[in-house]
Amino acid sequence: MDFEQNDNLSGPTQPQPAEPISGLGQTGPTMEPARKGAGWRIFWGIVLALSVMANIALFLMLIGVVAVFATGQRGILTEEVVREGPARAKIAMITLKGIIHGEQAENVYRQLKAAREDKRVKGLIVLVNSPGGTISGSDRIYKEILKYREEEDKPVIAFMQGVAASGGYYASVACEKIIAEPTTITGSIGVISWWLVVQELLEDKLGVLPVVVKSGQKKDWPSSFRTPTPEEIQYLRDKVITPALERFVQVVADGRKESLMMADVRQLADGGIFGAQEALKEKLIDEIGYLDEAIELVKSLAGIDKARVVAYRKPFSLTDLVSYRNRNVLRIDRATLYELSTPQILYLWSAY
């Protein structure tokens, strides 16, 4: 018995066959687990693509905005609300400020065009704060205001602030009525001409002798290269100053025909200025007041009770800043020399 037990203990252990997994008694193939996170990778890929496209679109929009800001939109004016009111009835303020010249006249033209295209505009206030300027610029503004009144048949009044003299007054008489602030300076009905005589500077100081070849005696009258003779001064007066003055007097007489006779205007046309009280006494203006009085007058003439008052502004652009800086740089070129040496005939209060 002991022997049998020892044989069982010491004998080799036989391997046992594994139990079959399948019904056929054989092990099936091992399945590879599904790949995790594939869906999330696709999702984030789509998000990344959309983000890149959005950034490209934003970049192109930024370029467009910068381009508009840098150059400005030619001829486009923005509308600024000066007094709140119903949008269905507007009073537009046309601004005339500073020295009058061709660019200023063009600016007034654009403002009048914007008012003409807005059918909700029931009347205009022409805000004038100008000592005048060139004859042609003043006359263009005058004619554009008259044209608006004739074509649109809407009330237009002038509202004077600060200085509204000479060419500034010339433009104002195109309006139906004139209101001035109590401190306004106006009048200066007249013409002025000036130029520089540089003969002594050129010949005595710099040793430069100008040479002029002309086809006739009066071709260079007057000249900056010599002191004008009495004959030259009278020639300029007869050919330029007197006709321009006659034009000014006629414009004022036409614009103030309900208040002034031609003889009255001629008496006032000595170039003198008037304060608001004196101008009212001389019937150069109709009323003394402020912007609110001007607004009420337009509403009364237009037959409306309420209105929104708006002003037109040119959008700021980088071009304006650059051009402003360029204007401050003294440039001596042929055009500058021509302007300095050519007599300027102006509707301008020269004390400004």
TORBA-895797 format. One record per residue (C-alpha): residue number from 1; residue in one letter; y, x, z. Coordinates in steps of 0.2 Angstrom, whole numbers, m for minus. Last residue first. Example, Ala and Ser with C-alpha at 12.3 -4.5 7.8 and 13.67 -1.06 7.14 Angstrom:
2
<2 "S" <m5 68 36>>
<1 "A" <m22 62 39>>
This chain:
352
<352 "Y" <690 m51 m198>>
<351 "A" <708 m46 m202>>
<350 "S" <704 m47 m220>>
<349 "W" <702 m66 m221>>
<348 "L" <693 m67 m237>>
<347 "Y" <694 m76 m253>>
<346 "L" <691 m60 m262>>
<345 "I" <696 m49 m277>>
<344 "Q" <689 m32 m274>>
<343 "P" <697 m19 m285>>
<342 "T" <684 m6 m292>>
<341 "S" <684 11 m284>>
<340 "L" <673 8 m269>>
<339 "E" <661 m4 m278>>
<338 "Y" <659 8 m293>>
<337 "L" <656 23 m281>>
<336 "T" <642 13 m273>>
<335 "A" <635 8 m290>>
<334 "R" <635 26 m296>>
<333 "D" <626 32 m280>>
<332 "I" <632 37 m263>>
<331 "R" <620 30 m251>>
<330 "L" <625 27 m233>>
<329 "V" <609 21 m223>>
<328 "N" <612 5 m214>>
<327 "R" <607 m6 m229>>
<326 "N" <590 3 m229>>
<325 "R" <587 m2 m211>>
<324 "Y" <590 m20 m215>>
<323 "S" <579 m18 m231>>
<322 "V" <565 m12 m220>>
<321 "L" <567 m26 m207>>
<320 "D" <568 m39 m220>>
<319 "T" <553 m32 m229>>
<318 "L" <543 m34 m212>>
<317 "S" <545 m52 m214>>
<316 "F" <554 m66 m204>>
<315 "P" <553 m83 m211>>
<314 "K" <569 m90 m218>>
<313 "R" <576 m104 m207>>
<312 "Y" <581 m122 m211>>
<311 "A" <589 m132 m198>>
<310 "V" <583 m149 m191>>
<309 "V" <592 m164 m182>>
<308 "R" <580 m179 m179>>
<307 "A" <588 m195 m181>>
<306 "K" <593 m211 m171>>
<305 "D" <605 m225 m174>>
<304 "I" <607 m225 m193>>
<303 "G" <621 m230 m205>>
<302 "A" <623 m214 m214>>
<301 "L" <641 m213 m210>>
<300 "S" <638 m217 m192>>
<299 "K" <623 m205 m191>>
<298 "V" <634 m191 m199>>
<297 "L" <648 m194 m186>>
<296 "E" <636 m194 m171>>
<295 "I" <629 m177 m177>>
<294 "A" <646 m170 m179>>
<293 "E" <651 m176 m161>>
<292 "D" <635 m168 m154>>
<291 "L" <639 m152 m163>>
<290 "Y" <656 m150 m155>>
<289 "G" <673 m158 m157>>
<288 "I" <690 m157 m165>>
<287 "E" <692 m170 m180>>
<286 "D" <698 m172 m197>>
<285 "I" <702 m154 m203>>
<284 "L" <716 m147 m214>>
<283 "K" <727 m161 m209>>
<282 "E" <742 m150 m203>>
<281 "K" <740 m157 m185>>
<280 "L" <721 m154 m186>>
<279 "A" <724 m136 m192>>
<278 "E" <736 m134 m178>>
<277 "Q" <724 m140 m165>>
<276 "A" <709 m130 m172>>
<275 "G" <719 m113 m173>>
<274 "F" <727 m109 m190>>
<273 "I" <727 m94 m201>>
<272 "G" <740 m89 m214>>
<271 "G" <736 m84 m232>>
<270 "D" <752 m92 m238>>
<269 "A" <743 m108 m245>>
<268 "L" <750 m120 m232>>
<267 "Q" <765 m124 m243>>
<266 "R" <754 m125 m258>>
<265 "V" <743 m137 m249>>
<264 "D" <757 m149 m244>>
<263 "A" <764 m149 m262>>
<262 "M" <746 m154 m269>>
<261 "M" <746 m169 m257>>
<260 "L" <736 m169 m241>>
<259 "S" <726 m182 m231>>
<258 "E" <715 m192 m243>>
<257 "K" <716 m179 m256>>
<256 "R" <708 m166 m244>>
<255 "G" <694 m160 m256>>
<254 "D" <704 m161 m272>>
<253 "A" <719 m153 m264>>
<252 "V" <708 m139 m256>>
<251 "V" <700 m136 m273>>
<250 "Q" <717 m136 m282>>
<249 "V" <724 m123 m270>>
<248 "F" <709 m112 m272>>
<247 "R" <710 m112 m291>>
<246 "E" <728 m109 m291>>
<245 "L" <725 m94 m279>>
<244 "A" <712 m87 m291>>
<243 "P" <723 m89 m306>>
<242 "T" <738 m80 m296>>
<241 "I" <727 m65 m290>>
<240 "V" <718 m61 m306>>
<239 "K" <729 m59 m322>>
<238 "D" <746 m61 m315>>
<237 "R" <744 m51 m299>>
<236 "L" <734 m38 m307>>
<235 "Y" <747 m35 m320>>
<234 "Q" <761 m36 m307>>
<233 "I" <752 m21 m298>>
<232 "E" <750 m12 m314>>
<231 "E" <769 m14 m318>>
<230 "P" <773 m8 m300>>
<229 "T" <764 8 m304>>
<228 "P" <747 11 m296>>
<227 "T" <744 28 m287>>
<226 "R" <731 38 m297>>
<225 "F" <712 40 m298>>
<224 "S" <707 24 m290>>
<223 "S" <714 15 m306>>
<222 "P" <722 m2 m308>>
<221 "W" <722 m4 m323>>
<220 "D" <709 6 m332>>
<219 "K" <709 m2 m349>>
<218 "K" <728 m6 m348>>
<217 "Q" <734 7 m360>>
<216 "G" <720 5 m373>>
<215 "S" <704 13 m379>>
<214 "K" <702 24 m364>>
<213 "V" <697 42 m360>>
<212 "V" <698 46 m342>>
<211 "V" <696 64 m334>>
<210 "P" <696 65 m316>>
<209 "L" <702 82 m309>>
<208 "V" <692 89 m294>>
<207 "G" <699 102 m283>>
<206 "L" <692 96 m268>>
<205 "K" <707 94 m256>>
<204 "D" <722 93 m269>>
<203 "E" <714 85 m284>>
<202 "L" <700 74 m277>>
<201 "L" <707 69 m260>>
<200 "E" <725 67 m267>>
<199 "Q" <719 55 m281>>
<198 "V" <707 45 m270>>
<197 "V" <716 28 m271>>
<196 "L" <704 15 m263>>
<195 "W" <704 m3 m268>>
<194 "W" <710 m20 m262>>
<193 "S" <713 m38 m267>>
<192 "I" <716 m53 m257>>
<191 "V" <717 m71 m261>>
<190 "G" <724 m86 m251>>
<189 "I" <721 m101 m240>>
<188 "S" <719 m92 m223>>
<187 "G" <714 m109 m215>>
<186 "T" <702 m108 m200>>
<185 "I" <700 m101 m183>>
<184 "T" <689 m111 m172>>
<183 "T" <691 m112 m153>>
<182 "P" <692 m131 m151>>
<181 "E" <676 m133 m162>>
<180 "A" <680 m139 m180>>
<179 "I" <675 m156 m188>>
<178 "I" <677 m158 m207>>
<177 "K" <673 m174 m217>>
<176 "E" <666 m177 m234>>
<175 "C" <661 m160 m238>>
<174 "A" <667 m149 m253>>
<173 "V" <682 m144 m242>>
<172 "S" <670 m133 m231>>
<171 "A" <666 m121 m245>>
<170 "Y" <685 m116 m247>>
<169 "Y" <687 m115 m228>>
<168 "G" <673 m102 m227>>
<167 "G" <681 m93 m242>>
<166 "S" <697 m92 m233>>
<165 "A" <693 m96 m215>>
<164 "A" <679 m104 m205>>
<163 "V" <679 m92 m189>>
<162 "G" <671 m97 m173>>
<161 "Q" <661 m113 m177>>
<160 "M" <666 m126 m191>>
<159 "F" <655 m142 m194>>
<158 "A" <657 m148 m212>>
<157 "I" <651 m165 m216>>
<156 "V" <639 m172 m229>>
<155 "P" <635 m191 m231>>
<154 "K" <622 m195 m244>>
<153 "D" <624 m200 m262>>
<152 "E" <610 m189 m267>>
<151 "E" <616 m183 m284>>
<150 "E" <635 m183 m281>>
<149 "R" <634 m176 m263>>
<148 "Y" <621 m163 m268>>
<147 "K" <632 m157 m283>>
<146 "L" <648 m156 m272>>
<145 "I" <638 m145 m260>>
<144 "E" <632 m134 m274>>
<143 "K" <649 m132 m281>>
<142 "Y" <657 m126 m265>>
<141 "I" <643 m114 m263>>
<140 "R" <645 m107 m280>>
<139 "D" <664 m106 m277>>
<138 "S" <662 m96 m262>>
<137 "G" <650 m84 m270>>
<136 "S" <661 m82 m285>>
<135 "I" <677 m78 m275>>
<134 "T" <669 m65 m264>>
<133 "G" <670 m67 m246>>
<132 "G" <675 m79 m232>>
<131 "P" <678 m77 m214>>
<130 "S" <662 m86 m210>>
<129 "N" <655 m98 m197>>
<128 "V" <651 m114 m206>>
<127 "L" <638 m127 m201>>
<126 "V" <636 m139 m216>>
<125 "I" <629 m155 m208>>
<124 "L" <619 m165 m220>>
<123 "G" <613 m183 m221>>
<122 "K" <599 m195 m222>>
<121 "V" <584 m183 m224>>
<120 "R" <568 m192 m225>>
<119 "K" <567 m189 m244>>
<118 "D" <564 m171 m241>>
<117 "E" <566 m162 m258>>
<116 "R" <585 m163 m257>>
<115 "A" <585 m155 m240>>
<114 "A" <574 m141 m246>>
<113 "K" <585 m138 m261>>
<112 "L" <601 m138 m250>>
<111 "Q" <593 m124 m240>>
<110 "R" <588 m114 m256>>
<109 "Y" <606 m116 m263>>
<108 "V" <613 m110 m246>>
<107 "N" <602 m94 m247>>
<106 "E" <608 m91 m265>>
<105 "A" <626 m92 m260>>
<104 "Q" <623 m80 m246>>
<103 "E" <614 m68 m259>>
<102 "G" <629 m69 m270>>
<101 "H" <642 m65 m257>>
<100 "I" <650 m74 m242>>
<99 "I" <652 m63 m226>>
<98 "G" <644 m71 m211>>
<97 "K" <636 m88 m208>>
<96 "L" <633 m103 m219>>
<95 "T" <619 m114 m212>>
<94 "I" <614 m131 m219>>
<93 "M" <609 m142 m205>>
<92 "A" <598 m157 m210>>
<91 "I" <599 m174 m202>>
<90 "K" <583 m183 m202>>
<89 "A" <576 m200 m201>>
<88 "R" <557 m204 m202>>
<87 "A" <554 m189 m190>>
<86 "P" <561 m199 m176>>
<85 "G" <572 m188 m164>>
<84 "E" <573 m171 m156>>
<83 "R" <589 m161 m159>>
<82 "V" <588 m143 m166>>
<81 "V" <571 m144 m174>>
<80 "E" <567 m129 m184>>
<79 "E" <560 m131 m202>>
<78 "T" <553 m116 m211>>
<77 "L" <560 m110 m228>>
<76 "I" <549 m105 m243>>
<75 "G" <559 m97 m258>>
<74 "R" <548 m81 m258>>
<73 "Q" <535 m81 m245>>
<72 "G" <537 m66 m234>>
<71 "T" <532 m48 m239>>
<70 "A" <525 m41 m224>>
<69 "F" <521 m57 m215>>
<68 "V" <512 m64 m230>>
<67 "A" <503 m47 m233>>
<66 "V" <498 m46 m215>>
<65 "V" <491 m64 m215>>
<64 "G" <481 m61 m231>>
<63 "I" <474 m44 m224>>
<62 "L" <469 m53 m208>>
<61 "M" <461 m67 m218>>
<60 "L" <450 m54 m227>>
<59 "F" <446 m46 m210>>
<58 "L" <441 m63 m203>>
<57 "A" <429 m66 m217>>
<56 "I" <421 m49 m216>>
<55 "N" <419 m52 m197>>
<54 "A" <411 m69 m200>>
<53 "M" <399 m61 m213>>
<52 "V" <394 m48 m200>>
<51 "S" <391 m61 m186>>
<50 "L" <381 m72 m198>>
<49 "A" <369 m57 m202>>
<48 "L" <368 m53 m183>>
<47 "V" <364 m70 m179>>
<46 "I" <350 m71 m192>>
<45 "G" <343 m55 m186>>
<44 "W" <343 m62 m168>>
<43 "F" <333 m77 m173>>
<42 "I" <320 m67 m183>>
<41 "R" <318 m55 m168>>
<40 "W" <316 m69 m156>>
<39 "G" <302 m77 m167>>
<38 "A" <292 m60 m168>>
<37 "G" <293 m59 m149>>
<36 "K" <273 m57 m146>>
<35 "R" <261 m53 m159>>
<34 "A" <245 m64 m157>>
<33 "P" <230 m56 m148>>
<32 "E" <217 m47 m159>>
<31 "M" <200 m57 m159>>
<30 "T" <183 m47 m155>>
<29 "P" <168 m52 m167>>
<28 "G" <154 m62 m160>>
<27 "T" <139 m55 m148>>
<26 "Q" <122 m60 m154>>
<25 "G" <109 m72 m146>>
<24 "L" <111 m85 m160>>
<23 "G" <119 m97 m148>>
<22 "S" <132 m85 m144>>
<21 "I" <134 m74 m129>>
<20 "P" <116 m67 m128>>
<19 "E" <112 m61 m111>>
<18 "A" <111 m42 m111>>
<17 "P" <93 m34 m111>>
<16 "Q" <89 m26 m95>>
<15 "P" <87 m7 m94>>
<14 "Q" <71 m1 m86>>
<13 "T" <73 8 m69>>
<12 "P" <62 24 m68>>
<11 "G" <49 25 m55>>
<10 "S" <52 32 m38>>
<9 "L" <54 16 m28>>
<8 "N" <40 7 m36>>
<7 "D" <28 21 m35>>
<6 "N" <32 24 m17>>
<5 "Q" <28 5 m13>>
<4 "E" <12 7 m22>>
<3 "F" <7 22 m13>>
<2 "D" <11 14 4>>
<1 "M" <0 0 0>>
